[in-house]
Amino acid sequence: MGRALLLLGLSSGPDHPDVAATFINVAMMYQDMGKMDTALRYLQDALKKNERLLGPEHIQTAVCYHALAIACNSMGLFKLSHQHEKKTYDILVKQLGEDDSRTKDSQNWIKTFEMREVQKTAQKQKGLAATAANTQKAIDLLKARPDLMQAFQNAAAAERSNALNTAVLGEAQPRGRGFDERAARAAAEVRKKAAAKGLLVRPHSGVQVPPQISQLINANAGTADSSKKSGENGEAKVEEKKKESSENGKTTNVAAPAGLGAGLTSLDRKKQKAKK
């Protein structure tokens, strides 16, 4: 069929009644394969071509409407099937008359689609009625058995309390796509062991620090405080030496800080020579 469409497109172009007829045949093949979406697309394209090339009241247009009715019927859309077949019947009556065999066949199809639509509606209403009846029976049973009602209420309350406890303890895990049950259970076991050892508390209440880590933090804090105090004492001693030298009227060379070498003092000597 693909080869046929290619040759038709080369010989007569894409807008030709034979192309629309081939579209109908391809749609029937897809319908037999169960690919209804593709079949409906081909049928709609064939209907558009026939309406544009041959007119909305041509027999070939009626064939397209009948094919659409059959496709909708296989999908259970009986109302749409009735509508498409009604258009087919109107075209055939105008072109062939009511006594033609094809017109009578179309009329029979209309009756079939109407009957199936009625059956579908009846089954739907029957299902709704059965559901309502079962619901009413359940309500009557619960009213007649207050102990059963109490048991259901207790079970619901227990389930809510369990859900609340798991949420508070942080053990509730989302059940989305790609959720790993084994990883969730392992994480829950780790949290339980940590809570038993006193290393974990409930969320939003702070984290308990182990004694080893607290001792290490205190030792670091003490070292920082001692270094800060020694730095302050050293600065105070330097200030005192400067004051004493200024009072005596003598300029004394302050030793360079450790690690800087004699670079700064050599620069001071060069400046003094330049001034002289």
C-alpha positions in Angstrom: 0.0 0.0 0.0 2.9 2.3 0.6 4.2 1.6 -2.9 0.8 2.2 -4.3 0.5 5.6 -2.6 4.0 6.5 -3.8 3.1 5.7 -7.4 -0.2 7.5 -7.2 1.5 10.6 -5.8 4.0 10.6 -8.7 1.5 10.0 -11.4 -1.6 12.0 -10.3 -0.4 14.1 -7.3 -1.5 14.0 -3.7 -5.0 15.5 -4.4 -6.7 12.7 -6.3 -9.8 10.5 -5.5 -7.8 7.3 -5.9 -5.4 8.5 -3.1 -8.5 8.9 -0.8 -9.7 5.5 -1.7 -6.3 4.0 -0.9 -6.3 5.9 2.4 -9.6 4.0 3.2 -8.0 0.7 2.4 -5.0 1.5 4.6 -7.3 2.5 7.4 -9.1 -0.8 7.3 -5.8 -2.7 7.5 -4.8 -0.6 10.6 -8.2 -1.3 12.1 -7.7 -5.1 11.7 -4.3 -4.7 13.4 -5.9 -2.9 16.3 -4.2 0.5 15.7 -7.4 2.6 15.8 -5.7 6.0 16.2 -3.8 5.5 12.9 -6.9 4.2 11.2 -9.0 7.2 12.2 -6.3 9.5 11.0 -6.3 8.0 7.6 -10.1 8.0 7.4 -10.3 11.6 8.3 -7.7 12.5 5.6 -9.7 10.5 3.1 -12.9 12.3 4.1 -11.3 15.7 3.7 -9.9 14.9 0.3 -13.3 13.5 -1.0 -15.2 16.5 0.3 -12.7 18.9 -1.3 -12.4 17.0 -4.6 -15.8 15.3 -5.1 -18.1 17.3 -2.9 -19.9 16.7 0.4 -22.8 14.7 -1.2 -20.8 12.3 -3.4 -21.1 8.5 -3.0 -17.4 8.2 -2.2 -17.8 10.7 0.6 -20.6 8.5 1.9 -18.2 5.5 1.8 -15.8 7.5 4.0 -18.6 8.3 6.5 -19.6 4.6 6.7 -15.9 3.6 7.3 -15.7 6.1 10.1 -19.0 4.7 11.6 -17.5 1.1 11.6 -14.3 2.3 13.2 -16.1 4.1 16.0 -18.3 1.0 16.5 -15.3 -1.2 17.1 -14.1 1.4 19.7 -17.4 1.3 21.5 -18.4 4.9 20.4 -21.9 4.0 19.3 -23.2 7.5 19.4 -20.5 8.7 16.9 -21.2 5.7 14.8 -24.9 6.6 14.6 -24.0 10.2 13.6 -21.6 9.1 10.8 -24.0 6.5 9.5 -26.9 9.0 9.5 -24.8 11.2 7.2 -24.1 8.2 5.0 -27.8 7.4 4.8 -28.7 11.0 3.8 -26.2 11.0 1.0 -27.3 7.6 -0.4 -31.0 8.6 -0.3 -30.2 11.7 -2.4 -28.0 9.9 -4.8 -29.5 6.4 -5.1 -33.0 6.6 -3.5 -34.6 4.8 -0.6 -35.2 1.5 -2.6 -31.5 0.9 -3.3 -29.9 -2.0 -1.5 -27.0 0.2 -0.2 -29.4 2.7 1.2 -31.3 -0.1 3.0 -28.0 -1.5 4.4 -27.2 1.9 5.7 -30.6 2.1 7.4 -30.0 -1.3 9.0 -26.7 -0.1 10.3 -28.3 2.9 11.9 -30.8 0.7 13.7 -27.9 -1.5 14.9 -26.0 1.4 16.3 -29.1 2.8 18.0 -29.7 -0.6 19.7 -26.1 -0.9 20.9 -26.2 2.6 22.3 -29.4 1.8 24.2 -27.8 -1.4 25.5 -24.7 0.5 26.6 -26.8 3.1 28.4 -28.9 0.4 30.1 -25.8 -1.4 31.3 -24.3 1.8 32.7 -27.5 2.6 34.6 -27.7 -1.0 35.8 -24.1 -0.7 37.1 -24.9 2.6 38.9 -28.0 1.1 40.4 -26.1 -2.0 41.7 -23.4 0.2 43.2 -26.0 2.3 45.0 -27.8 -0.8 46.2 -24.5 -2.3 47.6 -23.7 1.0 49.3 -27.2 1.1 50.9 -26.8 -2.5 52.1 -23.5 -1.7 53.7 -25.0 1.3 55.5 -27.9 -0.8 56.7 -25.6 -3.4 58.0 -23.5 -0.9 59.9 -26.6 0.6 61.4 -27.8 -2.8 62.5 -24.4 -3.7 64.0 -23.1 -0.9 66.2 -20.3 -3.1 67.5 -19.0 -3.5 63.9 -19.2 0.2 63.4 -17.1 0.7 66.6 -14.5 -1.8 65.4 -14.1 0.0 62.1 -13.7 3.3 64.0 -11.1 1.9 66.3 -9.2 0.4 63.4 -9.2 3.8 61.6 -8.1 5.6 64.7 -5.2 3.1 65.2 -4.1 3.5 61.6 -4.1 7.3 62.0 -2.1 7.1 65.2 0.5 4.8 63.6 0.8 7.1 60.6 1.3 10.1 63.0 4.0 8.2 65.0 5.9 7.3 61.8 5.7 10.9 60.6 7.0 12.2 64.0 9.9 9.7 64.1 10.8 10.5 60.6 10.4 6.9 59.3 7.8 7.7 56.7 9.1 7.4 53.2 7.5 8.6 49.9 6.1 5.9 47.8 6.9 7.4 44.4 8.4 6.0 41.3 11.8 4.5 41.8 11.3 4.0 45.6 13.7 1.5 47.1 12.0 -0.6 49.9 15.2 -2.2 51.1 17.1 1.1 51.4 14.2 2.5 53.4 14.2 -0.4 55.8 17.9 -0.2 56.2 17.7 3.5 56.9 15.0 2.9 59.5 17.1 0.2 61.2 20.1 2.6 61.3 17.9 5.3 62.9 16.6 2.9 65.5 20.1 1.8 66.5 21.3 5.4 66.7 18.4 6.3 68.9 19.1 3.4 71.2 22.7 4.5 71.6 21.6 8.1 72.3 23.0 9.5 69.1 19.8 10.5 67.5 16.7 12.4 68.7 13.4 13.3 67.1 13.3 15.9 64.3 13.0 19.6 65.1 14.4 19.0 68.7 18.1 19.5 68.0 20.9 16.9 67.5 22.7 15.3 70.4 26.5 15.6 70.0 28.6 12.6 71.2 31.0 13.4 74.2 34.2 12.7 72.1 33.2 15.4 69.6 32.2 17.9 72.4 35.6 17.4 74.0 37.4 18.0 70.7 35.4 21.2 70.1 36.2 22.5 73.7 39.9 21.7 73.2 40.0 23.7 69.9 38.1 26.5 71.5 40.6 26.6 74.4 43.6 26.7 72.0 42.1 29.5 70.1 41.5 31.5 73.2 45.1 31.0 74.5 46.5 32.0 71.2 44.4 35.2 71.1 45.5 36.1 74.7 49.2 35.6 73.9 48.8 37.8 70.8 47.2 40.5 72.9 50.0 40.3 75.5 52.7 40.5 72.8 51.1 43.6 71.3 51.0 45.2 74.8 54.7 44.6 75.4 55.6 46.2 72.1 53.6 49.2 72.9 55.3 49.6 76.3 58.8 49.4 74.7 57.8 52.1 72.2 56.6 54.4 75.0 59.8 53.9 77.0 62.0 54.7 74.0 60.0 57.9 73.2 60.3 59.0 76.9 64.1 58.5 76.9 64.4 60.4 73.6 66.2 57.6 71.9 65.2 55.7 68.8 65.6 52.0 69.1 65.5 49.5 66.3 62.7 47.1 66.9 63.5 43.6 65.9 61.7 42.3 62.8 58.9 39.8 63.3 59.8 36.1 63.1 59.7 34.7 59.7 60.2 38.0 57.7 64.1 38.0 57.9 66.2 41.1 57.6 64.5 42.5 54.5 62.6 45.3 56.3 65.5 46.4 58.4 67.7 46.7 55.3 65.1 48.9 53.6 65.2 51.2 56.7 69.0 51.5 56.5 68.9 52.4 52.8 66.3 55.1 53.5 68.5 56.6 56.2 71.5 56.7 53.9 69.5 58.4 51.1 68.3 61.1 53.6 71.9 61.8 54.7 
